[in-house]
Amino acid sequence: TVFLGVDYATLPAQVRSFFDSGNPGDTEFNIVDPDYSIFPERSSEADWQGQFQTGFEGLFQEKTELKTYGVTLQTVLRPTDNLDLSLGARYSRDEISQASNCCGRDATLPPQAKLSFNNVTIQAGAVYSFTDQINAYVSYGETFEPQTGKNALTGSTLEPEEGRIFEIGLKGEAFHNNV
């Protein structure tokens, strides 16, 4: 059995927030005992954009967009009645574009950073059936996940999360499939 898959996704995100020094009256926001009345109310996108473009000193905006493209190819082979093998690979290309602005300096949010990652991850596994109720299995897989967040200390984009998993075991059924 052969499986071929192609995928594409665009994941936009926008963050708007206020920070201490720009709050009305230079009032600090207390996260333990919050007082939201110090922030002006906004009911629509136009309200946010208008406030941002007039230079409200405490407004910070960040826009991030993640585009991900992928191609997956996987096959399941059965060389004998008791053995199933699974082999697969995925090629992915991830593009992250980020723009941020604070303190009313620039209403257009020009891109500050554009990153791209090309990566191939693999998966493999085998299941051997000793009997209809007892099977041994082994599997290996890799993961790759780009991050759109930033390091709070340096402001740099976080490195992608990568992982590997290896699993081996026995599984079975007993007592007429009740256990």
Protein Blocks (a to p, Z undefined) as FASTA:
>chain_A
ZZddddddddddddddddfklgghhiacdfklccfklpccdfbfklmmmmmmnopakbcc
dddddddddddddddddfbfkbccddddddddddddddddeehlamnlpafbdcdddddd
ddddddddfblmbccdddddddddddfbdcfklopacdddddddddddddddeehhlZZ
